[in-house]
Amino acid sequence: MSATANSNRRALLSPRGAGRPGFVLGAEITVKISSADTGGAFTVFEGCTAPFQGPPLHRHFDQDEWWHIIEGEFRFEVDGEEIHAGAGDTVFAPRGSRHTFQNIGSTPGRTITTVIPAGIDVFFEELEAAAPRGTVPQPARLVPIFEKHRQELLGPPLGARKS
């Protein structure tokens, strides 16, 4: 990161209920601290995942991802390892890992996620434009966005896989 990017950083309060809302591949998110807020250092967002939902299996080539579970029960898969996490737990997926998660509870689950370095919020904006609420995501439209952001779409969400 350049010195110029660092010089734009300042203290920031993101009050309860504040942030930029979005809808990404079936999940409600609220960006609490954006890429712009941190000069590209990291992004923080709150996610609300409906029961038995979660993102497709994917990989970030350049970003580490960290989740803190606020409410609910989740099943994560990181490089083939299954991890169960509940309220108060924290899960980490290093850059380059194949990962996904699923809310395995009967109520919406909430997470706070930090991605380092930043940029996931810009990725989410582009995904939301390509697959808005109420539409079925089309992989042919999503793959170029994943590639542009040095990510890889690897497979379906955990809930869509055959046992």
PyMOL commands that place a pseudoatom at each C-alpha (Angstrom):
pseudoatom trace, name=CA, resn=MET, resi=1, chain=A, elem=C, hetatm=0, pos=[0.000, 0.000, 0.000]
pseudoatom trace, name=CA, resn=SER, resi=2, chain=A, elem=C, hetatm=0, pos=[1.315, 3.453, -0.838]
pseudoatom trace, name=CA, resn=ALA, resi=3, chain=A, elem=C, hetatm=0, pos=[2.013, 6.231, 1.654]
pseudoatom trace, name=CA, resn=THR, resi=4, chain=A, elem=C, hetatm=0, pos=[-0.673, 8.271, -0.098]
pseudoatom trace, name=CA, resn=ALA, resi=5, chain=A, elem=C, hetatm=0, pos=[-3.307, 5.651, 0.660]
pseudoatom trace, name=CA, resn=ASN, resi=6, chain=A, elem=C, hetatm=0, pos=[-2.225, 5.613, 4.320]
pseudoatom trace, name=CA, resn=SER, resi=7, chain=A, elem=C, hetatm=0, pos=[-2.402, 9.409, 4.585]
pseudoatom trace, name=CA, resn=ASN, resi=8, chain=A, elem=C, hetatm=0, pos=[-6.140, 9.371, 3.786]
pseudoatom trace, name=CA, resn=ARG, resi=9, chain=A, elem=C, hetatm=0, pos=[-7.014, 7.195, 6.792]
pseudoatom trace, name=CA, resn=ARG, resi=10, chain=A, elem=C, hetatm=0, pos=[-8.700, 8.715, 9.824]
pseudoatom trace, name=CA, resn=ALA, resi=11, chain=A, elem=C, hetatm=0, pos=[-10.671, 7.645, 12.882]
pseudoatom trace, name=CA, resn=LEU, resi=12, chain=A, elem=C, hetatm=0, pos=[-14.145, 6.425, 11.996]
pseudoatom trace, name=CA, resn=LEU, resi=13, chain=A, elem=C, hetatm=0, pos=[-17.296, 5.515, 13.900]
pseudoatom trace, name=CA, resn=SER, resi=14, chain=A, elem=C, hetatm=0, pos=[-19.821, 3.273, 12.200]
pseudoatom trace, name=CA, resn=PRO, resi=15, chain=A, elem=C, hetatm=0, pos=[-22.812, 3.520, 14.561]
pseudoatom trace, name=CA, resn=ARG, resi=16, chain=A, elem=C, hetatm=0, pos=[-25.329, 0.738, 15.087]
pseudoatom trace, name=CA, resn=GLY, resi=17, chain=A, elem=C, hetatm=0, pos=[-27.583, 0.538, 12.041]
pseudoatom trace, name=CA, resn=ALA, resi=18, chain=A, elem=C, hetatm=0, pos=[-25.195, 2.562, 9.854]
pseudoatom trace, name=CA, resn=GLY, resi=19, chain=A, elem=C, hetatm=0, pos=[-23.328, 1.392, 6.784]
pseudoatom trace, name=CA, resn=ARG, resi=20, chain=A, elem=C, hetatm=0, pos=[-23.906, 0.739, 3.108]
pseudoatom trace, name=CA, resn=PRO, resi=21, chain=A, elem=C, hetatm=0, pos=[-26.470, -2.052, 2.672]
pseudoatom trace, name=CA, resn=GLY, resi=22, chain=A, elem=C, hetatm=0, pos=[-26.282, -4.571, -0.128]
pseudoatom trace, name=CA, resn=PHE, resi=23, chain=A, elem=C, hetatm=0, pos=[-27.566, -7.907, -1.292]
pseudoatom trace, name=CA, resn=VAL, resi=24, chain=A, elem=C, hetatm=0, pos=[-24.934, -10.340, -2.527]
pseudoatom trace, name=CA, resn=LEU, resi=25, chain=A, elem=C, hetatm=0, pos=[-25.800, -13.805, -3.876]
pseudoatom trace, name=CA, resn=GLY, resi=26, chain=A, elem=C, hetatm=0, pos=[-28.680, -14.259, -1.447]
pseudoatom trace, name=CA, resn=ALA, resi=27, chain=A, elem=C, hetatm=0, pos=[-27.149, -12.592, 1.604]
pseudoatom trace, name=CA, resn=GLU, resi=28, chain=A, elem=C, hetatm=0, pos=[-27.890, -9.236, 3.181]
pseudoatom trace, name=CA, resn=ILE, resi=29, chain=A, elem=C, hetatm=0, pos=[-24.702, -7.329, 3.916]
pseudoatom trace, name=CA, resn=THR, resi=30, chain=A, elem=C, hetatm=0, pos=[-23.888, -3.947, 5.371]
pseudoatom trace, name=CA, resn=VAL, resi=31, chain=A, elem=C, hetatm=0, pos=[-20.454, -2.502, 4.674]
pseudoatom trace, name=CA, resn=LYS, resi=32, chain=A, elem=C, hetatm=0, pos=[-19.404, -0.968, 7.987]
pseudoatom trace, name=CA, resn=ILE, resi=33, chain=A, elem=C, hetatm=0, pos=[-15.863, 0.110, 7.005]
pseudoatom trace, name=CA, resn=SER, resi=34, chain=A, elem=C, hetatm=0, pos=[-15.168, 0.422, 3.285]
pseudoatom trace, name=CA, resn=SER, resi=35, chain=A, elem=C, hetatm=0, pos=[-12.017, 0.148, 1.211]
pseudoatom trace, name=CA, resn=ALA, resi=36, chain=A, elem=C, hetatm=0, pos=[-12.079, 3.928, 0.838]
pseudoatom trace, name=CA, resn=ASP, resi=37, chain=A, elem=C, hetatm=0, pos=[-12.317, 4.388, 4.623]
pseudoatom trace, name=CA, resn=THR, resi=38, chain=A, elem=C, hetatm=0, pos=[-9.090, 2.425, 5.208]
pseudoatom trace, name=CA, resn=GLY, resi=39, chain=A, elem=C, hetatm=0, pos=[-7.060, 3.553, 2.220]
pseudoatom trace, name=CA, resn=GLY, resi=40, chain=A, elem=C, hetatm=0, pos=[-7.258, 0.007, 0.855]
pseudoatom trace, name=CA, resn=ALA, resi=41, chain=A, elem=C, hetatm=0, pos=[-6.002, -1.716, 4.019]
pseudoatom trace, name=CA, resn=PHE, resi=42, chain=A, elem=C, hetatm=0, pos=[-9.141, -3.739, 4.856]
pseudoatom trace, name=CA, resn=THR, resi=43, chain=A, elem=C, hetatm=0, pos=[-12.942, -3.911, 4.614]
pseudoatom trace, name=CA, resn=VAL, resi=44, chain=A, elem=C, hetatm=0, pos=[-15.401, -4.810, 7.379]
pseudoatom trace, name=CA, resn=PHE, resi=45, chain=A, elem=C, hetatm=0, pos=[-18.985, -5.851, 6.736]
pseudoatom trace, name=CA, resn=GLU, resi=46, chain=A, elem=C, hetatm=0, pos=[-21.870, -7.338, 8.648]
pseudoatom trace, name=CA, resn=GLY, resi=47, chain=A, elem=C, hetatm=0, pos=[-23.618, -10.265, 7.022]
pseudoatom trace, name=CA, resn=CYS, resi=48, chain=A, elem=C, hetatm=0, pos=[-27.071, -11.660, 7.658]
pseudoatom trace, name=CA, resn=THR, resi=49, chain=A, elem=C, hetatm=0, pos=[-27.407, -15.164, 6.218]
pseudoatom trace, name=CA, resn=ALA, resi=50, chain=A, elem=C, hetatm=0, pos=[-30.801, -16.859, 5.965]
pseudoatom trace, name=CA, resn=PRO, resi=51, chain=A, elem=C, hetatm=0, pos=[-31.201, -20.398, 7.337]
pseudoatom trace, name=CA, resn=PHE, resi=52, chain=A, elem=C, hetatm=0, pos=[-29.475, -23.064, 5.213]
pseudoatom trace, name=CA, resn=GLN, resi=53, chain=A, elem=C, hetatm=0, pos=[-27.935, -20.424, 2.921]
pseudoatom trace, name=CA, resn=GLY, resi=54, chain=A, elem=C, hetatm=0, pos=[-24.366, -19.328, 2.226]
pseudoatom trace, name=CA, resn=PRO, resi=55, chain=A, elem=C, hetatm=0, pos=[-22.010, -18.340, -0.583]
pseudoatom trace, name=CA, resn=PRO, resi=56, chain=A, elem=C, hetatm=0, pos=[-20.684, -20.642, -3.280]
pseudoatom trace, name=CA, resn=LEU, resi=57, chain=A, elem=C, hetatm=0, pos=[-17.339, -22.363, -2.811]
pseudoatom trace, name=CA, resn=HIS, resi=58, chain=A, elem=C, hetatm=0, pos=[-14.699, -19.830, -3.837]
pseudoatom trace, name=CA, resn=ARG, resi=59, chain=A, elem=C, hetatm=0, pos=[-11.098, -18.677, -3.451]
pseudoatom trace, name=CA, resn=HIS, resi=60, chain=A, elem=C, hetatm=0, pos=[-9.526, -15.242, -2.923]
pseudoatom trace, name=CA, resn=PHE, resi=61, chain=A, elem=C, hetatm=0, pos=[-6.010, -15.258, -4.334]
pseudoatom trace, name=CA, resn=ASP, resi=62, chain=A, elem=C, hetatm=0, pos=[-4.936, -12.048, -2.570]
pseudoatom trace, name=CA, resn=GLN, resi=63, chain=A, elem=C, hetatm=0, pos=[-7.176, -11.659, 0.495]
pseudoatom trace, name=CA, resn=ASP, resi=64, chain=A, elem=C, hetatm=0, pos=[-7.415, -13.201, 3.957]
pseudoatom trace, name=CA, resn=GLU, resi=65, chain=A, elem=C, hetatm=0, pos=[-10.940, -13.466, 5.392]
pseudoatom trace, name=CA, resn=TRP, resi=66, chain=A, elem=C, hetatm=0, pos=[-11.964, -13.502, 9.050]
pseudoatom trace, name=CA, resn=TRP, resi=67, chain=A, elem=C, hetatm=0, pos=[-15.513, -14.045, 10.401]
pseudoatom trace, name=CA, resn=HIS, resi=68, chain=A, elem=C, hetatm=0, pos=[-16.794, -13.401, 13.913]
pseudoatom trace, name=CA, resn=ILE, resi=69, chain=A, elem=C, hetatm=0, pos=[-20.140, -15.081, 14.588]
pseudoatom trace, name=CA, resn=ILE, resi=70, chain=A, elem=C, hetatm=0, pos=[-22.591, -12.714, 16.287]
pseudoatom trace, name=CA, resn=GLU, resi=71, chain=A, elem=C, hetatm=0, pos=[-25.713, -14.919, 16.117]
pseudoatom trace, name=CA, resn=GLY, resi=72, chain=A, elem=C, hetatm=0, pos=[-26.479, -18.359, 14.778]
pseudoatom trace, name=CA, resn=GLU, resi=73, chain=A, elem=C, hetatm=0, pos=[-24.752, -21.621, 13.975]
pseudoatom trace, name=CA, resn=PHE, resi=74, chain=A, elem=C, hetatm=0, pos=[-22.548, -21.987, 10.914]
pseudoatom trace, name=CA, resn=ARG, resi=75, chain=A, elem=C, hetatm=0, pos=[-20.722, -24.728, 9.085]
pseudoatom trace, name=CA, resn=PHE, resi=76, chain=A, elem=C, hetatm=0, pos=[-17.579, -23.571, 7.299]
pseudoatom trace, name=CA, resn=GLU, resi=77, chain=A, elem=C, hetatm=0, pos=[-15.447, -25.462, 4.834]
pseudoatom trace, name=CA, resn=VAL, resi=78, chain=A, elem=C, hetatm=0, pos=[-11.854, -24.276, 4.430]
pseudoatom trace, name=CA, resn=ASP, resi=79, chain=A, elem=C, hetatm=0, pos=[-9.606, -26.340, 2.148]
pseudoatom trace, name=CA, resn=GLY, resi=80, chain=A, elem=C, hetatm=0, pos=[-11.823, -29.371, 2.744]
pseudoatom trace, name=CA, resn=GLU, resi=81, chain=A, elem=C, hetatm=0, pos=[-11.789, -29.029, 6.544]
pseudoatom trace, name=CA, resn=GLU, resi=82, chain=A, elem=C, hetatm=0, pos=[-15.251, -28.745, 8.118]
pseudoatom trace, name=CA, resn=ILE, resi=83, chain=A, elem=C, hetatm=0, pos=[-15.505, -26.213, 10.946]
pseudoatom trace, name=CA, resn=HIS, resi=84, chain=A, elem=C, hetatm=0, pos=[-18.606, -25.663, 13.094]
pseudoatom trace, name=CA, resn=ALA, resi=85, chain=A, elem=C, hetatm=0, pos=[-18.887, -22.205, 14.668]
pseudoatom trace, name=CA, resn=GLY, resi=86, chain=A, elem=C, hetatm=0, pos=[-21.487, -20.472, 16.818]
pseudoatom trace, name=CA, resn=ALA, resi=87, chain=A, elem=C, hetatm=0, pos=[-22.032, -17.145, 18.533]
pseudoatom trace, name=CA, resn=GLY, resi=88, chain=A, elem=C, hetatm=0, pos=[-18.754, -15.788, 19.892]
pseudoatom trace, name=CA, resn=ASP, resi=89, chain=A, elem=C, hetatm=0, pos=[-16.556, -17.983, 17.669]
pseudoatom trace, name=CA, resn=THR, resi=90, chain=A, elem=C, hetatm=0, pos=[-14.109, -16.689, 15.071]
pseudoatom trace, name=CA, resn=VAL, resi=91, chain=A, elem=C, hetatm=0, pos=[-13.054, -18.446, 11.838]
pseudoatom trace, name=CA, resn=PHE, resi=92, chain=A, elem=C, hetatm=0, pos=[-10.142, -17.553, 9.560]
pseudoatom trace, name=CA, resn=ALA, resi=93, chain=A, elem=C, hetatm=0, pos=[-9.573, -18.520, 5.900]
pseudoatom trace, name=CA, resn=PRO, resi=94, chain=A, elem=C, hetatm=0, pos=[-6.148, -17.566, 4.543]
pseudoatom trace, name=CA, resn=ARG, resi=95, chain=A, elem=C, hetatm=0, pos=[-5.701, -16.168, 1.050]
pseudoatom trace, name=CA, resn=GLY, resi=96, chain=A, elem=C, hetatm=0, pos=[-5.581, -18.911, -1.532]
pseudoatom trace, name=CA, resn=SER, resi=97, chain=A, elem=C, hetatm=0, pos=[-7.821, -21.274, 0.448]
pseudoatom trace, name=CA, resn=ARG, resi=98, chain=A, elem=C, hetatm=0, pos=[-10.960, -22.854, -0.981]
pseudoatom trace, name=CA, resn=HIS, resi=99, chain=A, elem=C, hetatm=0, pos=[-13.754, -21.809, 1.361]
pseudoatom trace, name=CA, resn=THR, resi=100, chain=A, elem=C, hetatm=0, pos=[-17.457, -21.352, 1.933]
pseudoatom trace, name=CA, resn=PHE, resi=101, chain=A, elem=C, hetatm=0, pos=[-19.965, -21.436, 4.790]
pseudoatom trace, name=CA, resn=GLN, resi=102, chain=A, elem=C, hetatm=0, pos=[-23.596, -22.201, 5.505]
pseudoatom trace, name=CA, resn=ASN, resi=103, chain=A, elem=C, hetatm=0, pos=[-25.983, -21.018, 8.217]
pseudoatom trace, name=CA, resn=ILE, resi=104, chain=A, elem=C, hetatm=0, pos=[-27.102, -24.376, 9.651]
pseudoatom trace, name=CA, resn=GLY, resi=105, chain=A, elem=C, hetatm=0, pos=[-29.565, -22.849, 12.119]
pseudoatom trace, name=CA, resn=SER, resi=106, chain=A, elem=C, hetatm=0, pos=[-33.293, -22.274, 11.773]
pseudoatom trace, name=CA, resn=THR, resi=107, chain=A, elem=C, hetatm=0, pos=[-33.025, -18.484, 12.180]
pseudoatom trace, name=CA, resn=PRO, resi=108, chain=A, elem=C, hetatm=0, pos=[-30.951, -15.876, 10.326]
pseudoatom trace, name=CA, resn=GLY, resi=109, chain=A, elem=C, hetatm=0, pos=[-27.277, -15.857, 11.339]
pseudoatom trace, name=CA, resn=ARG, resi=110, chain=A, elem=C, hetatm=0, pos=[-25.176, -12.725, 11.700]
pseudoatom trace, name=CA, resn=THR, resi=111, chain=A, elem=C, hetatm=0, pos=[-21.442, -12.333, 11.196]
pseudoatom trace, name=CA, resn=ILE, resi=112, chain=A, elem=C, hetatm=0, pos=[-18.898, -9.543, 11.203]
pseudoatom trace, name=CA, resn=THR, resi=113, chain=A, elem=C, hetatm=0, pos=[-16.323, -10.170, 8.482]
pseudoatom trace, name=CA, resn=THR, resi=114, chain=A, elem=C, hetatm=0, pos=[-12.974, -8.518, 7.886]
pseudoatom trace, name=CA, resn=VAL, resi=115, chain=A, elem=C, hetatm=0, pos=[-11.165, -8.948, 4.564]
pseudoatom trace, name=CA, resn=ILE, resi=116, chain=A, elem=C, hetatm=0, pos=[-7.496, -7.957, 4.196]
pseudoatom trace, name=CA, resn=PRO, resi=117, chain=A, elem=C, hetatm=0, pos=[-6.519, -6.184, 1.995]
pseudoatom trace, name=CA, resn=ALA, resi=118, chain=A, elem=C, hetatm=0, pos=[-9.631, -4.232, 1.069]
pseudoatom trace, name=CA, resn=GLY, resi=119, chain=A, elem=C, hetatm=0, pos=[-11.627, -4.448, -2.122]
pseudoatom trace, name=CA, resn=ILE, resi=120, chain=A, elem=C, hetatm=0, pos=[-14.338, -6.966, -1.288]
pseudoatom trace, name=CA, resn=ASP, resi=121, chain=A, elem=C, hetatm=0, pos=[-16.887, -4.149, -1.044]
pseudoatom trace, name=CA, resn=VAL, resi=122, chain=A, elem=C, hetatm=0, pos=[-16.206, -3.138, -4.658]
pseudoatom trace, name=CA, resn=PHE, resi=123, chain=A, elem=C, hetatm=0, pos=[-16.465, -6.809, -5.685]
pseudoatom trace, name=CA, resn=PHE, resi=124, chain=A, elem=C, hetatm=0, pos=[-19.832, -7.018, -3.887]
pseudoatom trace, name=CA, resn=GLU, resi=125, chain=A, elem=C, hetatm=0, pos=[-21.153, -3.930, -5.693]
pseudoatom trace, name=CA, resn=GLU, resi=126, chain=A, elem=C, hetatm=0, pos=[-20.340, -5.514, -9.048]
pseudoatom trace, name=CA, resn=LEU, resi=127, chain=A, elem=C, hetatm=0, pos=[-21.866, -8.866, -8.061]
pseudoatom trace, name=CA, resn=GLU, resi=128, chain=A, elem=C, hetatm=0, pos=[-25.025, -7.141, -6.868]
pseudoatom trace, name=CA, resn=ALA, resi=129, chain=A, elem=C, hetatm=0, pos=[-25.342, -5.334, -10.205]
pseudoatom trace, name=CA, resn=ALA, resi=130, chain=A, elem=C, hetatm=0, pos=[-24.918, -8.634, -12.103]
pseudoatom trace, name=CA, resn=ALA, resi=131, chain=A, elem=C, hetatm=0, pos=[-27.274, -10.642, -9.860]
pseudoatom trace, name=CA, resn=PRO, resi=132, chain=A, elem=C, hetatm=0, pos=[-29.775, -8.281, -8.207]
pseudoatom trace, name=CA, resn=ARG, resi=133, chain=A, elem=C, hetatm=0, pos=[-32.235, -9.354, -5.525]
pseudoatom trace, name=CA, resn=GLY, resi=134, chain=A, elem=C, hetatm=0, pos=[-34.955, -11.618, -6.904]
pseudoatom trace, name=CA, resn=THR, resi=135, chain=A, elem=C, hetatm=0, pos=[-32.886, -13.021, -9.765]
pseudoatom trace, name=CA, resn=VAL, resi=136, chain=A, elem=C, hetatm=0, pos=[-31.129, -16.353, -10.153]
pseudoatom trace, name=CA, resn=PRO, resi=137, chain=A, elem=C, hetatm=0, pos=[-27.362, -15.761, -10.359]
pseudoatom trace, name=CA, resn=GLN, resi=138, chain=A, elem=C, hetatm=0, pos=[-25.964, -16.816, -13.732]
pseudoatom trace, name=CA, resn=PRO, resi=139, chain=A, elem=C, hetatm=0, pos=[-22.403, -18.198, -13.464]
pseudoatom trace, name=CA, resn=ALA, resi=140, chain=A, elem=C, hetatm=0, pos=[-21.566, -16.880, -16.941]
pseudoatom trace, name=CA, resn=ARG, resi=141, chain=A, elem=C, hetatm=0, pos=[-22.190, -13.332, -15.656]
pseudoatom trace, name=CA, resn=LEU, resi=142, chain=A, elem=C, hetatm=0, pos=[-20.411, -13.890, -12.331]
pseudoatom trace, name=CA, resn=VAL, resi=143, chain=A, elem=C, hetatm=0, pos=[-17.186, -15.589, -13.428]
pseudoatom trace, name=CA, resn=PRO, resi=144, chain=A, elem=C, hetatm=0, pos=[-15.738, -12.481, -15.163]
pseudoatom trace, name=CA, resn=ILE, resi=145, chain=A, elem=C, hetatm=0, pos=[-16.365, -10.436, -11.989]
pseudoatom trace, name=CA, resn=PHE, resi=146, chain=A, elem=C, hetatm=0, pos=[-14.626, -13.080, -9.873]
pseudoatom trace, name=CA, resn=GLU, resi=147, chain=A, elem=C, hetatm=0, pos=[-11.680, -13.086, -12.294]
pseudoatom trace, name=CA, resn=LYS, resi=148, chain=A, elem=C, hetatm=0, pos=[-11.432, -9.280, -12.352]
pseudoatom trace, name=CA, resn=HIS, resi=149, chain=A, elem=C, hetatm=0, pos=[-11.108, -9.282, -8.542]
pseudoatom trace, name=CA, resn=ARG, resi=150, chain=A, elem=C, hetatm=0, pos=[-8.617, -12.206, -8.457]
pseudoatom trace, name=CA, resn=GLN, resi=151, chain=A, elem=C, hetatm=0, pos=[-11.134, -14.625, -7.070]
pseudoatom trace, name=CA, resn=GLU, resi=152, chain=A, elem=C, hetatm=0, pos=[-12.274, -17.979, -8.351]
pseudoatom trace, name=CA, resn=LEU, resi=153, chain=A, elem=C, hetatm=0, pos=[-15.782, -19.435, -8.317]
pseudoatom trace, name=CA, resn=LEU, resi=154, chain=A, elem=C, hetatm=0, pos=[-15.213, -23.134, -7.532]
pseudoatom trace, name=CA, resn=GLY, resi=155, chain=A, elem=C, hetatm=0, pos=[-18.564, -24.742, -6.839]
pseudoatom trace, name=CA, resn=PRO, resi=156, chain=A, elem=C, hetatm=0, pos=[-22.051, -24.465, -5.401]
pseudoatom trace, name=CA, resn=PRO, resi=157, chain=A, elem=C, hetatm=0, pos=[-22.945, -23.440, -1.856]
pseudoatom trace, name=CA, resn=LEU, resi=158, chain=A, elem=C, hetatm=0, pos=[-22.799, -26.161, 0.821]
pseudoatom trace, name=CA, resn=GLY, resi=159, chain=A, elem=C, hetatm=0, pos=[-26.598, -26.422, 0.891]
pseudoatom trace, name=CA, resn=ALA, resi=160, chain=A, elem=C, hetatm=0, pos=[-26.758, -27.168, -2.847]
pseudoatom trace, name=CA, resn=ARG, resi=161, chain=A, elem=C, hetatm=0, pos=[-24.231, -30.010, -2.794]
pseudoatom trace, name=CA, resn=LYS, resi=162, chain=A, elem=C, hetatm=0, pos=[-25.260, -33.616, -2.991]
pseudoatom trace, name=CA, resn=SER, resi=163, chain=A, elem=C, hetatm=0, pos=[-24.152, -35.644, 0.026]
for i in range(1, 163): cmd.bond("trace and resi %d" % i, "trace and resi %d" % (i + 1))
show_as sticks, trace
zoom trace
